[in-house]
Structure formats: C-alpha cells, structure tokens
C-alpha cells in the first residue's frame, strides 16, 4: 500500500484463526474511529443510537446517543442546534408534518409542567417568607412570632394581602437568583480560551487614580442588583412563553430538550467507510 492512503482506506487487524460458525470477528482499526465523549470505538447500524457520526466540522466522531446527551445536558443556550467547539450548525433529518405537530404538543406539555414547577417553587418560597416574617399560625400553638411583620411593613404595601406581598417578594428573589446564575453561566461560557489585549505600558496620564472616595459603590451595587432582577424576570418570561435557556430548573430544561432531540436527529456529514474499502493485515 502506498504511504499516501486514500481517505476511504482503513488498515484493519484481524485474527489468523477464524471463529467457528457465524461468530463475528472483532475489527480493530489501527487508527480507529472513536467517540470523543465515551471513548468507545464501537459503531452500530446507520440511524441507530450507537452509530458513530460526524455532525459538524470537527474531525472527531461521536455516538448519536452521546451527542444527544451533550445537547440535552449542555448549559449553552444554543447547544441544541450547533457544536459547542467549532460552532457549526447541525443539519437535521427531515420530519413530516404529523411528527412536527406531535413534537409541538409534547414540547408544550413539557413547558407547561416546567412553568407549574417554577410557580410551585415561588409559592413555597412565599410560605417560607411568611413563616420568617409573620411566624407560625395560631392553630399550631407554637408561640413563634418570627420577625413580627418587619418585612411586610418595610415593603410598604400594607393595604395588600400578606400572601400576595410575600408571593411577589419570593418572585423577586427567585428572579434575582435566576439572573445571577444566568449572568455567571454566560460569562463562564464566553470567557473560555485565552485573550490578549496589547496596550501601551506605563500609561499614566498624570491624573488622580483611585481617589473617588468610594461614594459610587452603593450606586453600582444597586445597579447590579437591578440588572440581575431584570435579567431574571426576562428569563422567567422566556420560560413562560416557551423559549429554552433559563436555569430556574435544570430538570425541566432537560425534559424539553429530550423531547426535541427525539424528533430532531442530526445528519451524519461524514459516514464511516464500509469494510469493502479496507485493507487487511493478517497477524
């Protein structure tokens, strides 16, 4: 064989003694096609969950089920439609109108369950705030008054029912946590890899540095808190209308994505050559 092999040529090592009957001979390529996720070189039939495929411009191969796992569990908001390494958009197999209608129905059901879970968490949070601020109900006879209504009076909405005020407070706290997690996640994903910004050394302009006195610290802190709250409210709104990407509940997000990957299967851009084009070396 020439040193410059054809792309379709694969050197395979087989045993000198054939097994009895119709037992399959294990094929061990010298440069095997290997799944970069599970590091297994086994490849199933075309279209099966164990098929090794090349879904993007990366040279590595991956099993279909491993790719589906990555698409479901990844924190990247666009992991369902593109590779997280080379950022190539996936090509999906065509589906019929009936399958698309079934997909929309299942996704809508998963999103409704996800919304109910979010509202349930907020409601439980409002009950916790009630116990902390108001104390235990008289029927429990525990004689614990909590903060004696300081949170309720501090908010200033004394004309509103307590449960509504506590629910809105829990909603704001949940939105803040969602916004914080979302911002941190996007920063962590966007800051992968090195970055070099050349600047002029010794750029002292002769002016004062660090002499602002720190009066703006409180303003910056309030601004950051407001930004987190608005980002969280936006992400919760996206969860209500059905878009993926918020982090209020990873289980709900994976449920929606698992339904989508079942119907939107990725095309194999570079199928593995058949054994008809391989060269055998007997050992």
Order of alpha helices (4+ residues) and beta strands (2+ residues): beta-beta-beta-beta-alpha-alpha-alpha-alpha-alpha-alpha-beta
